[in-house]
Amino acid sequence: MNMRLASMDDFDDMWNIFQSVIETGDALPFGESFDREAFHQNWFASKPAYVATNELGVIGMYSMGANYPDLGAHISSATYLVRPDAQGKGVGRALVRHSLERARSEGFSAMQFNYVVSTNVAAVELYKSLGFFIAGTLPKAFKHKRLGLVDAYVMYCFL
């Protein structure tokens, strides 16, 4: 598996991964109103995005930058997506590790995830195994496609 900065050549693959992940309605707060233009703005115009690739092409991606501007800019945040057929194979772990290394090298003092769906057990456990802890719970903050209203977590890791 290789990790590299995403380019516009990756856009369609990244969009397809995004669509397949949000379609399940169990991991990210984005819905159908988050169209290609919004995706482009979020993943290419606002902060750098990275992709994980192998012989199958793009199998995962993340975007990372400052969680907030100015007085909160010392804390990073990231969003990760893994192609469904590549989930459970270490891609997510590689993406998170890569982003943590980047955050450290860019001088961030911590990483914060603002919205981790509590029922996304694989993600919660992955983040915990890499040093994150649950800093807070947002009660009934996510409209899970199958389970209805479920909690979301704010997760935090000092770098």
VMD Tcl script that builds the backbone (N, CA, C; Angstrom):
set m [mol new atoms 477]
animate dup $m
set s [atomselect $m all]
$s set {name element resname resid chain x y z} {
  {N N MET 1 A 0.847 -1.173 0.000}
  {CA C MET 1 A 0.000 0.000 0.000}
  {C C MET 1 A 0.893 1.237 0.000}
  {N N ASN 2 A 0.516 2.210 -0.810}
  {CA C ASN 2 A 1.232 3.478 -0.883}
  {C C ASN 2 A 0.330 4.598 -0.385}
  {N N MET 3 A 0.941 5.621 0.174}
  {CA C MET 3 A 0.221 6.796 0.650}
  {C C MET 3 A 0.799 7.995 -0.085}
  {N N ARG 4 A -0.074 8.829 -0.645}
  {CA C ARG 4 A 0.407 10.010 -1.360}
  {C C ARG 4 A -0.645 11.109 -1.328}
  {N N LEU 5 A -0.195 12.312 -1.648}
  {CA C LEU 5 A -1.089 13.453 -1.756}
  {C C LEU 5 A -2.084 13.189 -2.882}
  {N N ALA 6 A -3.340 13.462 -2.641}
  {CA C ALA 6 A -4.369 13.260 -3.666}
  {C C ALA 6 A -4.236 14.316 -4.754}
  {N N SER 7 A -4.605 13.940 -5.958}
  {CA C SER 7 A -4.625 14.876 -7.081}
  {C C SER 7 A -6.009 14.836 -7.725}
  {N N MET 8 A -6.260 15.759 -8.613}
  {CA C MET 8 A -7.550 15.774 -9.308}
  {C C MET 8 A -7.761 14.497 -10.117}
  {N N ASP 9 A -6.687 13.811 -10.477}
  {CA C ASP 9 A -6.831 12.523 -11.168}
  {C C ASP 9 A -7.524 11.486 -10.280}
  {N N ASP 10 A -7.490 11.699 -8.974}
  {CA C ASP 10 A -8.113 10.778 -8.020}
  {C C ASP 10 A -9.565 11.132 -7.714}
  {N N PHE 11 A -10.014 12.271 -8.220}
  {CA C PHE 11 A -11.315 12.797 -7.797}
  {C C PHE 11 A -12.448 11.786 -7.962}
  {N N ASP 12 A -12.583 11.184 -9.125}
  {CA C ASP 12 A -13.702 10.260 -9.355}
  {C C ASP 12 A -13.644 9.058 -8.425}
  {N N ASP 13 A -12.454 8.503 -8.223}
  {CA C ASP 13 A -12.320 7.371 -7.296}
  {C C ASP 13 A -12.689 7.792 -5.876}
  {N N MET 14 A -12.238 8.966 -5.480}
  {CA C MET 14 A -12.537 9.460 -4.134}
  {C C MET 14 A -14.034 9.729 -3.971}
  {N N TRP 15 A -14.640 10.319 -4.990}
  {CA C TRP 15 A -16.081 10.577 -4.957}
  {C C TRP 15 A -16.855 9.265 -4.832}
  {N N ASN 16 A -16.432 8.247 -5.570}
  {CA C ASN 16 A -17.109 6.948 -5.506}
  {C C ASN 16 A -16.986 6.319 -4.117}
  {N N ILE 17 A -15.811 6.430 -3.506}
  {CA C ILE 17 A -15.638 5.913 -2.142}
  {C C ILE 17 A -16.548 6.677 -1.187}
  {N N PHE 18 A -16.542 7.987 -1.311}
  {CA C PHE 18 A -17.390 8.817 -0.459}
  {C C PHE 18 A -18.853 8.407 -0.604}
  {N N GLN 19 A -19.312 8.265 -1.826}
  {CA C GLN 19 A -20.704 7.873 -2.080}
  {C C GLN 19 A -21.023 6.517 -1.458}
  {N N SER 20 A -20.123 5.562 -1.605}
  {CA C SER 20 A -20.385 4.219 -1.071}
  {C C SER 20 A -20.414 4.221 0.454}
  {N N VAL 21 A -19.603 5.072 1.085}
  {CA C VAL 21 A -19.583 5.131 2.546}
  {C C VAL 21 A -20.825 5.845 3.084}
  {N N ILE 22 A -21.199 6.977 2.490}
  {CA C ILE 22 A -22.360 7.695 3.028}
  {C C ILE 22 A -23.666 6.969 2.717}
  {N N GLU 23 A -23.668 6.164 1.676}
  {CA C GLU 23 A -24.876 5.412 1.309}
  {C C GLU 23 A -25.348 4.499 2.443}
  {N N THR 24 A -24.411 3.977 3.217}
  {CA C THR 24 A -24.772 3.074 4.311}
  {C C THR 24 A -25.477 3.807 5.447}
  {N N GLY 25 A -25.233 5.113 5.573}
  {CA C GLY 25 A -25.905 5.906 6.595}
  {C C GLY 25 A -25.547 5.539 8.017}
  {N N ASP 26 A -24.313 5.019 8.213}
  {CA C ASP 26 A -23.946 4.575 9.558}
  {C C ASP 26 A -22.611 5.104 10.069}
  {N N ALA 27 A -21.953 5.998 9.309}
  {CA C ALA 27 A -20.624 6.424 9.736}
  {C C ALA 27 A -20.357 7.924 9.623}
  {N N LEU 28 A -20.938 8.581 8.650}
  {CA C LEU 28 A -20.659 10.002 8.429}
  {C C LEU 28 A -21.958 10.797 8.377}
  {N N PRO 29 A -21.929 12.060 8.800}
  {CA C PRO 29 A -23.161 12.851 8.843}
  {C C PRO 29 A -23.597 13.421 7.496}
  {N N PHE 30 A -22.878 13.125 6.438}
  {CA C PHE 30 A -23.210 13.685 5.132}
  {C C PHE 30 A -24.329 12.891 4.469}
  {N N GLY 31 A -25.164 13.596 3.698}
  {CA C GLY 31 A -26.253 12.959 2.976}
  {C C GLY 31 A -26.208 13.319 1.508}
  {N N GLU 32 A -27.306 13.084 0.840}
  {CA C GLU 32 A -27.376 13.307 -0.604}
  {C C GLU 32 A -27.187 14.762 -0.993}
  {N N SER 33 A -27.459 15.691 -0.089}
  {CA C SER 33 A -27.293 17.110 -0.419}
  {C C SER 33 A -25.818 17.500 -0.540}
  {N N PHE 34 A -24.934 16.652 -0.041}
  {CA C PHE 34 A -23.492 16.907 -0.147}
  {C C PHE 34 A -23.052 16.416 -1.527}
  {N N ASP 35 A -23.161 17.310 -2.521}
  {CA C ASP 35 A -22.945 16.927 -3.915}
  {C C ASP 35 A -21.463 16.990 -4.313}
  {N N ARG 36 A -21.203 16.725 -5.592}
  {CA C ARG 36 A -19.821 16.683 -6.093}
  {C C ARG 36 A -19.080 17.994 -5.841}
  {N N GLU 37 A -19.766 19.109 -6.009}
  {CA C GLU 37 A -19.123 20.410 -5.795}
  {C C GLU 37 A -18.755 20.597 -4.322}
  {N N ALA 38 A -19.674 20.249 -3.439}
  {CA C ALA 38 A -19.382 20.346 -2.002}
  {C C ALA 38 A -18.235 19.408 -1.634}
  {N N PHE 39 A -18.241 18.217 -2.215}
  {CA C PHE 39 A -17.160 17.263 -1.972}
  {C C PHE 39 A -15.827 17.843 -2.449}
  {N N HIS 40 A -15.827 18.407 -3.638}
  {CA C HIS 40 A -14.607 19.018 -4.173}
  {C C HIS 40 A -14.101 20.112 -3.242}
  {N N GLN 41 A -14.987 20.987 -2.803}
  {CA C GLN 41 A -14.591 22.066 -1.899}
  {C C GLN 41 A -14.019 21.516 -0.594}
  {N N ASN 42 A -14.669 20.498 -0.057}
  {CA C ASN 42 A -14.268 19.943 1.228}
  {C C ASN 42 A -12.974 19.151 1.145}
  {N N TRP 43 A -12.766 18.439 0.049}
  {CA C TRP 43 A -11.622 17.529 -0.042}
  {C C TRP 43 A -10.449 18.078 -0.846}
  {N N PHE 44 A -10.664 19.112 -1.656}
  {CA C PHE 44 A -9.564 19.610 -2.478}
  {C C PHE 44 A -9.258 21.089 -2.277}
  {N N ALA 45 A -10.225 21.881 -1.869}
  {CA C ALA 45 A -10.000 23.320 -1.790}
  {C C ALA 45 A -9.659 23.802 -0.383}
  {N N SER 46 A -10.094 23.077 0.641}
  {CA C SER 46 A -9.937 23.606 1.996}
  {C C SER 46 A -8.675 23.140 2.711}
  {N N LYS 47 A -8.258 21.904 2.490}
  {CA C LYS 47 A -7.054 21.370 3.139}
  {C C LYS 47 A -6.558 20.174 2.335}
  {N N PRO 48 A -5.303 19.785 2.512}
  {CA C PRO 48 A -4.759 18.679 1.720}
  {C C PRO 48 A -5.465 17.355 2.009}
  {N N ALA 49 A -5.604 16.568 0.966}
  {CA C ALA 49 A -6.152 15.216 1.094}
  {C C ALA 49 A -5.080 14.224 0.656}
  {N N TYR 50 A -5.083 13.073 1.291}
  {CA C TYR 50 A -4.153 11.995 0.962}
  {C C TYR 50 A -4.941 10.753 0.600}
  {N N VAL 51 A -4.350 9.936 -0.269}
  {CA C VAL 51 A -4.987 8.681 -0.662}
  {C C VAL 51 A -4.051 7.517 -0.380}
  {N N ALA 52 A -4.671 6.391 -0.046}
  {CA C ALA 52 A -3.966 5.114 0.051}
  {C C ALA 52 A -4.288 4.365 -1.230}
  {N N THR 53 A -3.257 3.827 -1.865}
  {CA C THR 53 A -3.460 3.119 -3.126}
  {C C THR 53 A -2.777 1.757 -3.082}
  {N N ASN 54 A -3.279 0.878 -3.910}
  {CA C ASN 54 A -2.611 -0.397 -4.177}
  {C C ASN 54 A -2.889 -0.754 -5.627}
  {N N GLU 55 A -2.697 -2.009 -5.987}
  {CA C GLU 55 A -2.892 -2.411 -7.379}
  {C C GLU 55 A -4.328 -2.209 -7.856}
  {N N LEU 56 A -5.276 -2.061 -6.934}
  {CA C LEU 56 A -6.680 -1.836 -7.284}
  {C C LEU 56 A -7.002 -0.360 -7.487}
  {N N GLY 57 A -6.055 0.515 -7.166}
  {CA C GLY 57 A -6.289 1.951 -7.265}
  {C C GLY 57 A -6.433 2.576 -5.894}
  {N N VAL 58 A -7.260 3.598 -5.791}
  {CA C VAL 58 A -7.487 4.290 -4.523}
  {C C VAL 58 A -8.366 3.409 -3.636}
  {N N ILE 59 A -7.859 3.096 -2.440}
  {CA C ILE 59 A -8.611 2.230 -1.522}
  {C C ILE 59 A -8.981 2.940 -0.219}
  {N N GLY 60 A -8.453 4.142 -0.028}
  {CA C GLY 60 A -8.783 4.902 1.167}
  {C C GLY 60 A -8.290 6.325 1.024}
  {N N MET 61 A -8.763 7.186 1.922}
  {CA C MET 61 A -8.391 8.597 1.820}
  {C C MET 61 A -8.625 9.289 3.153}
  {N N TYR 62 A -7.918 10.401 3.312}
  {CA C TYR 62 A -8.192 11.258 4.461}
  {C C TYR 62 A -7.866 12.696 4.118}
  {N N SER 63 A -8.499 13.580 4.860}
  {CA C SER 63 A -8.236 15.004 4.777}
  {C C SER 63 A -7.913 15.473 6.184}
  {N N MET 64 A -6.881 16.292 6.320}
  {CA C MET 64 A -6.466 16.738 7.640}
  {C C MET 64 A -6.049 18.195 7.606}
  {N N GLY 65 A -6.370 18.904 8.663}
  {CA C GLY 65 A -5.947 20.285 8.811}
  {C C GLY 65 A -6.275 20.766 10.204}
  {N N ALA 66 A -6.169 22.064 10.397}
  {CA C ALA 66 A -6.490 22.648 11.698}
  {C C ALA 66 A -7.973 22.458 11.994}
  {N N ASN 67 A -8.276 22.105 13.223}
  {CA C ASN 67 A -9.668 21.904 13.620}
  {C C ASN 67 A -10.432 23.225 13.606}
  {N N TYR 68 A -9.779 24.290 14.059}
  {CA C TYR 68 A -10.359 25.627 14.072}
  {C C TYR 68 A -9.266 26.617 13.709}
  {N N PRO 69 A -9.624 27.820 13.293}
  {CA C PRO 69 A -8.602 28.820 12.976}
  {C C PRO 69 A -8.050 29.490 14.238}
  {N N ASP 70 A -7.050 30.282 14.024}
  {CA C ASP 70 A -6.518 31.196 15.033}
  {C C ASP 70 A -6.185 30.524 16.362}
  {N N LEU 71 A -6.927 30.808 17.405}
  {CA C LEU 71 A -6.583 30.337 18.744}
  {C C LEU 71 A -6.833 28.848 18.938}
  {N N GLY 72 A -7.461 28.203 17.969}
  {CA C GLY 72 A -7.657 26.751 18.014}
  {C C GLY 72 A -6.856 26.023 16.955}
  {N N ALA 73 A -5.992 26.746 16.255}
  {CA C ALA 73 A -5.279 26.174 15.114}
  {C C ALA 73 A -4.151 25.223 15.493}
  {N N HIS 74 A -3.868 25.065 16.768}
  {CA C HIS 74 A -2.826 24.123 17.198}
  {C C HIS 74 A -3.373 22.696 17.326}
  {N N ILE 75 A -4.678 22.535 17.150}
  {CA C ILE 75 A -5.332 21.226 17.204}
  {C C ILE 75 A -5.738 20.835 15.788}
  {N N SER 76 A -5.369 19.637 15.380}
  {CA C SER 76 A -5.734 19.157 14.047}
  {C C SER 76 A -7.011 18.333 14.114}
  {N N SER 77 A -7.563 18.076 12.950}
  {CA C SER 77 A -8.713 17.187 12.822}
  {C C SER 77 A -8.599 16.490 11.476}
  {N N ALA 78 A -9.226 15.343 11.354}
  {CA C ALA 78 A -9.149 14.595 10.101}
  {C C ALA 78 A -10.433 13.811 9.883}
  {N N THR 79 A -10.671 13.485 8.630}
  {CA C THR 79 A -11.784 12.623 8.229}
  {C C THR 79 A -11.209 11.523 7.356}
  {N N TYR 80 A -11.634 10.293 7.603}
  {CA C TYR 80 A -11.101 9.122 6.904}
  {C C TYR 80 A -12.228 8.356 6.222}
  {N N LEU 81 A -11.919 7.810 5.060}
  {CA C LEU 81 A -12.855 6.921 4.376}
  {C C LEU 81 A -12.067 5.783 3.751}
  {N N VAL 82 A -12.605 4.585 3.859}
  {CA C VAL 82 A -11.986 3.402 3.266}
  {C C VAL 82 A -13.008 2.754 2.342}
  {N N ARG 83 A -12.546 2.396 1.162}
  {CA C ARG 83 A -13.428 1.715 0.212}
  {C C ARG 83 A -13.994 0.459 0.874}
  {N N PRO 84 A -15.292 0.216 0.749}
  {CA C PRO 84 A -15.906 -0.914 1.460}
  {C C PRO 84 A -15.203 -2.255 1.274}
  {N N ASP 85 A -14.740 -2.563 0.085}
  {CA C ASP 85 A -14.088 -3.864 -0.127}
  {C C ASP 85 A -12.671 -3.919 0.439}
  {N N ALA 86 A -12.174 -2.784 0.951}
  {CA C ALA 86 A -10.841 -2.749 1.569}
  {C C ALA 86 A -10.921 -2.596 3.086}
  {N N GLN 87 A -12.125 -2.501 3.625}
  {CA C GLN 87 A -12.285 -2.330 5.070}
  {C C GLN 87 A -11.872 -3.600 5.805}
  {N N GLY 88 A -11.319 -3.407 6.999}
  {CA C GLY 88 A -10.885 -4.531 7.820}
  {C C GLY 88 A -9.550 -5.123 7.411}
  {N N LYS 89 A -8.807 -4.409 6.560}
  {CA C LYS 89 A -7.532 -4.919 6.044}
  {C C LYS 89 A -6.349 -4.019 6.395}
  {N N GLY 90 A -6.530 -3.143 7.380}
  {CA C GLY 90 A -5.432 -2.295 7.826}
  {C C GLY 90 A -5.315 -0.959 7.120}
  {N N VAL 91 A -6.199 -0.683 6.182}
  {CA C VAL 91 A -6.129 0.580 5.445}
  {C C VAL 91 A -6.439 1.752 6.373}
  {N N GLY 92 A -7.493 1.632 7.155}
  {CA C GLY 92 A -7.854 2.700 8.085}
  {C C GLY 92 A -6.739 2.998 9.072}
  {N N ARG 93 A -6.140 1.947 9.618}
  {CA C ARG 93 A -5.025 2.121 10.557}
  {C C ARG 93 A -3.872 2.863 9.881}
  {N N ALA 94 A -3.554 2.494 8.649}
  {CA C ALA 94 A -2.468 3.160 7.919}
  {C C ALA 94 A -2.797 4.631 7.675}
  {N N LEU 95 A -4.047 4.922 7.340}
  {CA C LEU 95 A -4.456 6.307 7.113}
  {C C LEU 95 A -4.327 7.136 8.392}
  {N N VAL 96 A -4.820 6.597 9.502}
  {CA C VAL 96 A -4.759 7.344 10.768}
  {C C VAL 96 A -3.308 7.546 11.187}
  {N N ARG 97 A -2.505 6.509 11.100}
  {CA C ARG 97 A -1.082 6.651 11.467}
  {C C ARG 97 A -0.402 7.720 10.616}
  {N N HIS 98 A -0.654 7.687 9.316}
  {CA C HIS 98 A -0.058 8.672 8.411}
  {C C HIS 98 A -0.482 10.084 8.809}
  {N N SER 99 A -1.762 10.259 9.119}
  {CA C SER 99 A -2.245 11.593 9.494}
  {C C SER 99 A -1.645 12.045 10.827}
  {N N LEU 100 A -1.470 11.131 11.762}
  {CA C LEU 100 A -0.847 11.491 13.043}
  {C C LEU 100 A 0.607 11.917 12.841}
  {N N GLU 101 A 1.323 11.208 11.978}
  {CA C GLU 101 A 2.707 11.593 11.666}
  {C C GLU 101 A 2.744 12.974 11.027}
  {N N ARG 102 A 1.845 13.208 10.084}
  {CA C ARG 102 A 1.782 14.524 9.438}
  {C C ARG 102 A 1.457 15.607 10.453}
  {N N ALA 103 A 0.479 15.345 11.312}
  {CA C ALA 103 A 0.083 16.351 12.309}
  {C C ALA 103 A 1.259 16.707 13.216}
  {N N ARG 104 A 1.997 15.694 13.655}
  {CA C ARG 104 A 3.177 15.949 14.496}
  {C C ARG 104 A 4.207 16.780 13.731}
  {N N SER 105 A 4.479 16.383 12.492}
  {CA C SER 105 A 5.505 17.082 11.712}
  {C C SER 105 A 5.091 18.513 11.376}
  {N N GLU 106 A 3.796 18.772 11.347}
  {CA C GLU 106 A 3.307 20.125 11.063}
  {C C GLU 106 A 3.148 20.964 12.330}
  {N N GLY 107 A 3.505 20.390 13.478}
  {CA C GLY 107 A 3.521 21.157 14.715}
  {C C GLY 107 A 2.216 21.212 15.498}
  {N N PHE 108 A 1.249 20.399 15.130}
  {CA C PHE 108 A 0.010 20.342 15.914}
  {C C PHE 108 A 0.303 19.695 17.266}
  {N N SER 109 A -0.429 20.084 18.297}
  {CA C SER 109 A -0.205 19.505 19.624}
  {C C SER 109 A -1.202 18.401 19.965}
  {N N ALA 110 A -2.265 18.283 19.187}
  {CA C ALA 110 A -3.266 17.239 19.429}
  {C C ALA 110 A -4.086 17.044 18.159}
  {N N MET 111 A -4.857 15.962 18.149}
  {CA C MET 111 A -5.821 15.733 17.080}
  {C C MET 111 A -7.171 15.480 17.736}
  {N N GLN 112 A -8.188 16.105 17.176}
  {CA C GLN 112 A -9.547 15.973 17.705}
  {C C GLN 112 A -10.484 15.552 16.590}
  {N N PHE 113 A -11.288 14.540 16.864}
  {CA C PHE 113 A -12.363 14.149 15.958}
  {C C PHE 113 A -13.653 14.673 16.566}
  {N N ASN 114 A -14.342 15.523 15.846}
  {CA C ASN 114 A -15.516 16.201 16.375}
  {C C ASN 114 A -16.777 15.351 16.378}
  {N N TYR 115 A -16.797 14.274 15.570}
  {CA C TYR 115 A -18.067 13.579 15.353}
  {C C TYR 115 A -17.808 12.140 14.937}
  {N N VAL 116 A -17.608 11.260 15.904}
  {CA C VAL 116 A -17.410 9.834 15.633}
  {C C VAL 116 A -18.688 9.125 16.071}
  {N N VAL 117 A -19.361 8.494 15.135}
  {CA C VAL 117 A -20.621 7.820 15.448}
  {C C VAL 117 A -20.344 6.668 16.416}
  {N N SER 118 A -21.051 6.662 17.534}
  {CA C SER 118 A -20.779 5.693 18.607}
  {C C SER 118 A -20.953 4.247 18.164}
  {N N THR 119 A -21.829 4.004 17.209}
  {CA C THR 119 A -22.073 2.633 16.751}
  {C C THR 119 A -21.067 2.176 15.704}
  {N N ASN 120 A -20.171 3.073 15.289}
  {CA C ASN 120 A -19.096 2.707 14.364}
  {C C ASN 120 A -17.954 2.136 15.215}
  {N N VAL 121 A -18.202 0.944 15.742}
  {CA C VAL 121 A -17.306 0.325 16.723}
  {C C VAL 121 A -15.903 0.130 16.160}
  {N N ALA 122 A -15.799 -0.250 14.896}
  {CA C ALA 122 A -14.472 -0.467 14.303}
  {C C ALA 122 A -13.649 0.815 14.364}
  {N N ALA 123 A -14.253 1.948 14.024}
  {CA C ALA 123 A -13.528 3.222 14.062}
  {C C ALA 123 A -13.190 3.616 15.497}
  {N N VAL 124 A -14.159 3.508 16.394}
  {CA C VAL 124 A -13.920 3.884 17.795}
  {C C VAL 124 A -12.770 3.065 18.375}
  {N N GLU 125 A -12.781 1.766 18.145}
  {CA C GLU 125 A -11.725 0.897 18.681}
  {C C GLU 125 A -10.380 1.174 18.016}
  {N N LEU 126 A -10.383 1.438 16.717}
  {CA C LEU 126 A -9.145 1.795 16.024}
  {C C LEU 126 A -8.550 3.056 16.642}
  {N N TYR 127 A -9.363 4.083 16.786}
  {CA C TYR 127 A -8.864 5.340 17.339}
  {C C TYR 127 A -8.332 5.145 18.757}
  {N N LYS 128 A -9.052 4.394 19.580}
  {CA C LYS 128 A -8.578 4.128 20.942}
  {C C LYS 128 A -7.234 3.407 20.922}
  {N N SER 129 A -7.068 2.456 20.009}
  {CA C SER 129 A -5.813 1.697 19.945}
  {C C SER 129 A -4.634 2.569 19.535}
  {N N LEU 130 A -4.919 3.720 18.932}
  {CA C LEU 130 A -3.865 4.632 18.495}
  {C C LEU 130 A -3.713 5.832 19.432}
  {N N GLY 131 A -4.322 5.750 20.612}
  {CA C GLY 131 A -4.094 6.768 21.626}
  {C C GLY 131 A -5.211 7.771 21.840}
  {N N PHE 132 A -6.298 7.658 21.111}
  {CA C PHE 132 A -7.421 8.576 21.293}
  {C C PHE 132 A -8.260 8.147 22.489}
  {N N PHE 133 A -8.923 9.109 23.094}
  {CA C PHE 133 A -9.888 8.814 24.149}
  {C C PHE 133 A -11.165 9.595 23.859}
  {N N ILE 134 A -12.260 9.144 24.432}
  {CA C ILE 134 A -13.535 9.835 24.264}
  {C C ILE 134 A -13.545 11.026 25.214}
  {N N ALA 135 A -13.553 12.218 24.634}
  {CA C ALA 135 A -13.525 13.447 25.428}
  {C C ALA 135 A -14.927 13.942 25.750}
  {N N GLY 136 A -15.896 13.466 24.999}
  {CA C GLY 136 A -17.272 13.888 25.242}
  {C C GLY 136 A -18.234 13.076 24.407}
  {N N THR 137 A -19.484 13.086 24.819}
  {CA C THR 137 A -20.544 12.374 24.112}
  {C C THR 137 A -21.626 13.370 23.721}
  {N N LEU 138 A -22.032 13.305 22.467}
  {CA C LEU 138 A -23.118 14.134 21.955}
  {C C LEU 138 A -24.357 13.239 21.890}
  {N N PRO 139 A -25.272 13.376 22.834}
  {CA C PRO 139 A -26.412 12.454 22.904}
  {C C PRO 139 A -27.324 12.555 21.683}
  {N N LYS 140 A -27.633 11.408 21.118}
  {CA C LYS 140 A -28.582 11.304 19.998}
  {C C LYS 140 A -28.269 12.305 18.887}
  {N N ALA 141 A -26.999 12.447 18.551}
  {CA C ALA 141 A -26.565 13.461 17.591}
  {C C ALA 141 A -26.576 12.982 16.145}
  {N N PHE 142 A -26.668 11.675 15.929}
  {CA C PHE 142 A -26.558 11.121 14.578}
  {C C PHE 142 A -27.817 10.343 14.232}
  {N N LYS 143 A -28.363 10.616 13.044}
  {CA C LYS 143 A -29.540 9.887 12.553}
  {C C LYS 143 A -29.081 8.667 11.767}
  {N N HIS 144 A -28.834 7.597 12.475}
  {CA C HIS 144 A -28.377 6.343 11.881}
  {C C HIS 144 A -29.479 5.800 10.974}
  {N N LYS 145 A -29.081 5.349 9.799}
  {CA C LYS 145 A -30.055 4.886 8.806}
  {C C LYS 145 A -30.903 3.719 9.310}
  {N N ARG 146 A -30.324 2.830 10.115}
  {CA C ARG 146 A -31.059 1.656 10.611}
  {C C ARG 146 A -31.455 1.759 12.078}
  {N N LEU 147 A -30.632 2.415 12.890}
  {CA C LEU 147 A -30.837 2.400 14.338}
  {C C LEU 147 A -31.536 3.637 14.893}
  {N N GLY 148 A -31.782 4.611 14.049}
  {CA C GLY 148 A -32.380 5.852 14.536}
  {C C GLY 148 A -31.338 6.740 15.193}
  {N N LEU 149 A -31.735 7.498 16.190}
  {CA C LEU 149 A -30.825 8.442 16.837}
  {C C LEU 149 A -29.834 7.717 17.742}
  {N N VAL 150 A -28.550 7.944 17.481}
  {CA C VAL 150 A -27.481 7.354 18.289}
  {C C VAL 150 A -26.503 8.461 18.682}
  {N N ASP 151 A -25.705 8.185 19.694}
  {CA C ASP 151 A -24.719 9.153 20.173}
  {C C ASP 151 A -23.560 9.300 19.189}
  {N N ALA 152 A -22.898 10.431 19.284}
  {CA C ALA 152 A -21.632 10.649 18.586}
  {C C ALA 152 A -20.607 11.061 19.639}
  {N N TYR 153 A -19.355 10.739 19.369}
  {CA C TYR 153 A -18.282 11.054 20.311}
  {C C TYR 153 A -17.381 12.151 19.765}
  {N N VAL 154 A -16.840 12.929 20.676}
  {CA C VAL 154 A -15.686 13.772 20.400}
  {C C VAL 154 A -14.504 12.968 20.925}
  {N N MET 155 A -13.535 12.700 20.045}
  {CA C MET 155 A -12.365 11.909 20.449}
  {C C MET 155 A -11.114 12.764 20.310}
  {N N TYR 156 A -10.132 12.511 21.187}
  {CA C TYR 156 A -8.981 13.399 21.315}
  {C C TYR 156 A -7.719 12.593 21.557}
  {N N CYS 157 A -6.616 13.084 20.993}
  {CA C CYS 157 A -5.318 12.443 21.194}
  {C C CYS 157 A -4.245 13.524 21.269}
  {N N PHE 158 A -3.497 13.542 22.367}
  {CA C PHE 158 A -2.350 14.444 22.455}
  {C C PHE 158 A -1.241 13.895 21.571}
  {N N LEU 159 A -0.565 14.799 20.869}
  {CA C LEU 159 A 0.522 14.375 19.998}
  {C C LEU 159 A 1.855 14.595 20.685}
}
mol reanalyze $m
mol bondsrecalc $m
mol representation Tube
mol addrep $m
